[in-house]
Amino acid sequence: MNRPTPSLLQPRKAPRQARSAATIEAIHTATVQVLLAEGVGRLTTTRVAERAGVSVGTMYQYYPHKQALLFAIVERQLEAITRAMLAAADGLEGRDLATVAQGLATAWLDAKTADIVASRAIYGIAAEFDLSEVMGRAMQQMMAVIGGLLAAAPDARLTDVKSAAFMLTALLGGSVRVVMEADASEDDLACLRRELPRACQAYLAAAV
């Protein structure tokens, strides 16, 4: 399947004033609302514009077509999760490995399940795009942050911090994605929240 690359999906312009930023926020919120109510097949820029309270012309000032709009929603979700993890990392600097593992796993789950209905809908459209560039950038950022936490942990005796950071990033991302894409039950999510920190702690203990 041919998927459009990020370079073909960028918005026509970026908001430069508070009013423009508010318009973009309204468009993004409306997109998720239409996506949840109608599904991706019935989502159109016209429906989104109506829900957002803006003209179709205003929509096209920013997003030339539906695919660009949907890509912006996916990219926005990734950026929000990355910001949440960076904020969590600030509070974990200098803590022991077990606390780092617990804190990272909890922060990741919190970010992914903050609006679980919208998150599942976004997962459903993410497969339509080539996200290798965006995901690669986010993963490198995560690895750098996690690597810094591991290196600064007072009980860290890791022989290969880079590999440990890579595996911890993969463990967090992969496990949550599998569960989210399977339309997991509340019990499944509760199990993940209980067991993922333990899995991260066990990995770091074995890697020392």
C-alpha positions as a Markdown table, in Angstrom:
| # | Residue | x | y | z |
|---|---|---|---|---|
| 1 | Met | 0.0 | 0.0 | 0.0 |
| 2 | Asn | 1.3 | 3.4 | -1.0 |
| 3 | Arg | 1.2 | 5.8 | 1.9 |
| 4 | Pro | 1.7 | 9.6 | 1.7 |
| 5 | Thr | 5.0 | 10.7 | 3.3 |
| 6 | Pro | 5.0 | 13.5 | 5.9 |
| 7 | Ser | 6.5 | 16.0 | 3.3 |
| 8 | Leu | 3.3 | 15.8 | 1.3 |
| 9 | Leu | 1.0 | 16.2 | 4.3 |
| 10 | Gln | 2.3 | 19.4 | 5.9 |
| 11 | Pro | -0.1 | 22.2 | 6.6 |
| 12 | Arg | -0.1 | 25.2 | 4.2 |
| 13 | Lys | 0.8 | 27.6 | 6.9 |
| 14 | Ala | 1.4 | 27.7 | 10.7 |
| 15 | Pro | -0.6 | 29.8 | 13.1 |
| 16 | Arg | 1.3 | 33.0 | 14.0 |
| 17 | Gln | -1.3 | 34.7 | 16.2 |
| 18 | Ala | -3.4 | 33.7 | 19.2 |
| 19 | Arg | -6.5 | 33.8 | 17.1 |
| 20 | Ser | -5.0 | 31.5 | 14.5 |
| 21 | Ala | -3.8 | 29.1 | 17.1 |
| 22 | Ala | -7.4 | 29.0 | 18.6 |
| 23 | Thr | -8.7 | 28.3 | 15.1 |
| 24 | Ile | -6.3 | 25.4 | 14.7 |
| 25 | Glu | -7.3 | 24.0 | 18.1 |
| 26 | Ala | -11.0 | 24.2 | 17.2 |
| 27 | Ile | -10.3 | 22.4 | 13.9 |
| 28 | His | -8.3 | 19.6 | 15.6 |
| 29 | Thr | -10.9 | 19.1 | 18.3 |
| 30 | Ala | -13.7 | 19.0 | 15.7 |
| 31 | Thr | -11.7 | 16.5 | 13.6 |
| 32 | Val | -11.5 | 14.1 | 16.6 |
| 33 | Gln | -15.2 | 14.6 | 17.3 |
| 34 | Val | -16.2 | 13.9 | 13.7 |
| 35 | Leu | -13.9 | 10.9 | 13.6 |
| 36 | Leu | -15.5 | 9.4 | 16.7 |
| 37 | Ala | -19.0 | 10.2 | 15.6 |
| 38 | Glu | -18.8 | 9.4 | 11.9 |
| 39 | Gly | -15.7 | 7.3 | 11.3 |
| 40 | Val | -12.8 | 8.0 | 9.0 |
| 41 | Gly | -14.8 | 7.0 | 5.9 |
| 42 | Arg | -17.4 | 9.8 | 6.4 |
| 43 | Leu | -15.0 | 12.4 | 7.7 |
| 44 | Thr | -14.7 | 15.3 | 5.3 |
| 45 | Thr | -13.2 | 18.8 | 5.6 |
| 46 | Thr | -16.7 | 20.2 | 5.2 |
| 47 | Arg | -18.0 | 18.3 | 8.2 |
| 48 | Val | -15.0 | 19.3 | 10.3 |
| 49 | Ala | -15.4 | 22.9 | 9.3 |
| 50 | Glu | -19.1 | 22.9 | 10.3 |
| 51 | Arg | -18.3 | 21.3 | 13.6 |
| 52 | Ala | -15.4 | 23.7 | 14.3 |
| 53 | Gly | -17.5 | 26.8 | 13.4 |
| 54 | Val | -15.1 | 27.9 | 10.6 |
| 55 | Ser | -15.5 | 28.3 | 6.8 |
| 56 | Val | -14.2 | 25.6 | 4.4 |
| 57 | Gly | -12.0 | 28.4 | 3.0 |
| 58 | Thr | -10.4 | 28.8 | 6.5 |
| 59 | Met | -9.8 | 25.1 | 6.6 |
| 60 | Tyr | -8.0 | 25.1 | 3.3 |
| 61 | Gln | -5.8 | 27.9 | 4.5 |
| 62 | Tyr | -4.2 | 25.4 | 6.8 |
| 63 | Tyr | -5.0 | 21.9 | 5.4 |
| 64 | Pro | -5.2 | 21.4 | 1.6 |
| 65 | His | -7.0 | 18.0 | 1.9 |
| 66 | Lys | -8.4 | 15.4 | 4.4 |
| 67 | Gln | -5.2 | 13.4 | 4.5 |
| 68 | Ala | -3.2 | 16.5 | 5.7 |
| 69 | Leu | -5.8 | 17.1 | 8.4 |
| 70 | Leu | -5.7 | 13.5 | 9.6 |
| 71 | Phe | -1.9 | 13.5 | 9.6 |
| 72 | Ala | -1.9 | 16.6 | 11.7 |
| 73 | Ile | -4.0 | 14.9 | 14.3 |
| 74 | Val | -1.7 | 11.9 | 14.4 |
| 75 | Glu | 1.4 | 14.1 | 14.7 |
| 76 | Arg | -0.2 | 16.2 | 17.4 |
| 77 | Gln | -0.9 | 13.0 | 19.5 |
| 78 | Leu | 2.7 | 11.9 | 19.2 |
| 79 | Glu | 3.9 | 15.3 | 20.2 |
| 80 | Ala | 1.6 | 15.4 | 23.2 |
| 81 | Ile | 2.9 | 12.0 | 24.4 |
| 82 | Thr | 6.5 | 13.1 | 23.9 |
| 83 | Arg | 5.9 | 16.3 | 25.9 |
| 84 | Ala | 4.3 | 14.3 | 28.7 |
| 85 | Met | 7.3 | 11.9 | 28.9 |
| 86 | Leu | 9.8 | 14.7 | 28.9 |
| 87 | Ala | 7.9 | 16.4 | 31.8 |
| 88 | Ala | 7.9 | 13.1 | 33.7 |
| 89 | Ala | 11.6 | 12.6 | 33.1 |
| 90 | Asp | 12.3 | 16.0 | 34.8 |
| 91 | Gly | 10.9 | 14.6 | 38.0 |
| 92 | Leu | 12.8 | 11.3 | 37.8 |
| 93 | Glu | 16.3 | 12.7 | 37.3 |
| 94 | Gly | 18.8 | 11.2 | 39.9 |
| 95 | Arg | 16.3 | 8.6 | 41.2 |
| 96 | Asp | 17.1 | 4.9 | 41.5 |
| 97 | Leu | 16.5 | 2.5 | 38.6 |
| 98 | Ala | 13.3 | 1.0 | 40.1 |
| 99 | Thr | 11.8 | 4.4 | 40.6 |
| 100 | Val | 12.8 | 5.4 | 37.1 |
| 101 | Ala | 11.1 | 2.3 | 35.6 |
| 102 | Gln | 8.0 | 2.8 | 37.7 |
| 103 | Gly | 7.8 | 6.5 | 36.8 |
| 104 | Leu | 8.3 | 6.1 | 33.1 |
| 105 | Ala | 5.8 | 3.2 | 32.8 |
| 106 | Thr | 3.2 | 5.1 | 34.7 |
| 107 | Ala | 3.7 | 8.3 | 32.7 |
| 108 | Trp | 3.6 | 6.5 | 29.4 |
| 109 | Leu | 0.3 | 4.8 | 30.4 |
| 110 | Asp | -1.2 | 8.1 | 31.6 |
| 111 | Ala | -0.3 | 9.8 | 28.4 |
| 112 | Lys | -1.7 | 7.0 | 26.2 |
| 113 | Thr | -4.9 | 6.6 | 28.1 |
| 114 | Ala | -5.7 | 10.2 | 29.0 |
| 115 | Asp | -8.4 | 10.1 | 26.3 |
| 116 | Ile | -8.5 | 6.5 | 25.5 |
| 117 | Val | -11.5 | 6.7 | 23.1 |
| 118 | Ala | -9.7 | 9.4 | 21.0 |
| 119 | Ser | -6.4 | 7.5 | 21.2 |
| 120 | Arg | -8.0 | 4.4 | 19.8 |
| 121 | Ala | -9.5 | 6.3 | 17.0 |
| 122 | Ile | -6.1 | 7.9 | 16.2 |
| 123 | Tyr | -4.5 | 4.5 | 16.2 |
| 124 | Gly | -7.0 | 3.5 | 13.6 |
| 125 | Ile | -6.0 | 6.2 | 11.2 |
| 126 | Ala | -2.2 | 6.1 | 11.9 |
| 127 | Ala | -1.7 | 3.1 | 9.7 |
| 128 | Glu | -2.7 | 5.2 | 6.7 |
| 129 | Phe | 0.5 | 7.2 | 6.8 |
| 130 | Asp | 4.2 | 6.6 | 6.5 |
| 131 | Leu | 5.2 | 7.6 | 10.1 |
| 132 | Ser | 8.7 | 6.2 | 10.0 |
| 133 | Glu | 10.3 | 9.7 | 10.0 |
| 134 | Val | 8.0 | 11.0 | 12.8 |
| 135 | Met | 8.2 | 7.9 | 14.9 |
| 136 | Gly | 12.0 | 7.7 | 14.4 |
| 137 | Arg | 12.4 | 11.2 | 15.6 |
| 138 | Ala | 10.2 | 10.6 | 18.7 |
| 139 | Met | 12.0 | 7.4 | 19.5 |
| 140 | Gln | 15.4 | 9.0 | 19.4 |
| 141 | Gln | 14.2 | 11.7 | 21.7 |
| 142 | Met | 12.8 | 9.2 | 24.1 |
| 143 | Met | 16.0 | 7.1 | 24.0 |
| 144 | Ala | 18.1 | 10.2 | 24.8 |
| 145 | Val | 15.9 | 11.1 | 27.8 |
| 146 | Ile | 15.7 | 7.6 | 29.1 |
| 147 | Gly | 19.5 | 7.1 | 28.6 |
| 148 | Gly | 20.2 | 10.2 | 30.6 |
| 149 | Leu | 18.0 | 9.0 | 33.5 |
| 150 | Leu | 19.6 | 5.6 | 33.5 |
| 151 | Ala | 23.1 | 7.0 | 33.5 |
| 152 | Ala | 22.3 | 9.4 | 36.4 |
| 153 | Ala | 20.6 | 6.7 | 38.6 |
| 154 | Pro | 22.6 | 6.3 | 41.8 |
| 155 | Asp | 22.4 | 2.5 | 41.5 |
| 156 | Ala | 23.1 | 2.3 | 37.8 |
| 157 | Arg | 25.8 | -0.2 | 36.8 |
| 158 | Leu | 24.7 | -0.6 | 33.2 |
| 159 | Thr | 27.5 | -1.7 | 30.8 |
| 160 | Asp | 25.5 | -0.5 | 27.8 |
| 161 | Val | 23.2 | 2.4 | 28.6 |
| 162 | Lys | 22.2 | 3.0 | 25.0 |
| 163 | Ser | 21.0 | -0.5 | 24.5 |
| 164 | Ala | 19.1 | -0.4 | 27.8 |
| 165 | Ala | 17.4 | 2.9 | 26.8 |
| 166 | Phe | 16.5 | 1.3 | 23.4 |
| 167 | Met | 14.9 | -1.8 | 25.0 |
| 168 | Leu | 13.1 | 0.2 | 27.6 |
| 169 | Thr | 11.6 | 2.5 | 24.9 |
| 170 | Ala | 10.6 | -0.5 | 22.8 |
| 171 | Leu | 9.1 | -2.2 | 25.8 |
| 172 | Leu | 7.0 | 0.8 | 26.7 |
| 173 | Gly | 5.9 | 1.5 | 23.2 |
| 174 | Gly | 5.3 | -2.0 | 21.9 |
| 175 | Ser | 3.3 | -3.4 | 24.9 |
| 176 | Val | 0.9 | -0.5 | 25.0 |
| 177 | Arg | 0.4 | -0.5 | 21.3 |
| 178 | Val | -0.5 | -4.1 | 21.2 |
| 179 | Val | -3.1 | -3.7 | 23.9 |
| 180 | Met | -4.6 | -0.5 | 22.6 |
| 181 | Glu | -4.9 | -1.8 | 19.0 |
| 182 | Ala | -6.7 | -5.0 | 20.3 |
| 183 | Asp | -9.5 | -2.8 | 21.8 |
| 184 | Ala | -8.6 | -4.0 | 25.3 |
| 185 | Ser | -11.1 | -4.3 | 28.1 |
| 186 | Glu | -10.8 | -2.3 | 31.3 |
| 187 | Asp | -9.4 | -5.4 | 33.0 |
| 188 | Asp | -6.7 | -5.7 | 30.3 |
| 189 | Leu | -5.8 | -2.0 | 30.9 |
| 190 | Ala | -5.7 | -2.5 | 34.6 |
| 191 | Cys | -3.4 | -5.5 | 34.2 |
| 192 | Leu | -1.1 | -3.5 | 31.9 |
| 193 | Arg | -1.0 | -0.7 | 34.4 |
| 194 | Arg | -0.1 | -3.2 | 37.2 |
| 195 | Glu | 2.4 | -5.3 | 35.3 |
| 196 | Leu | 4.2 | -3.0 | 32.9 |
| 197 | Pro | 6.1 | -1.2 | 35.6 |
| 198 | Arg | 7.2 | -4.6 | 37.0 |
| 199 | Ala | 8.3 | -5.7 | 33.6 |
| 200 | Cys | 10.4 | -2.5 | 33.2 |
| 201 | Gln | 11.9 | -2.9 | 36.6 |
| 202 | Ala | 12.7 | -6.5 | 36.0 |
| 203 | Tyr | 14.4 | -5.7 | 32.7 |
| 204 | Leu | 16.6 | -3.0 | 34.3 |
| 205 | Ala | 17.5 | -5.3 | 37.2 |
| 206 | Ala | 18.6 | -8.0 | 34.7 |
| 207 | Ala | 20.5 | -5.5 | 32.6 |
| 208 | Val | 22.6 | -4.3 | 35.5 |
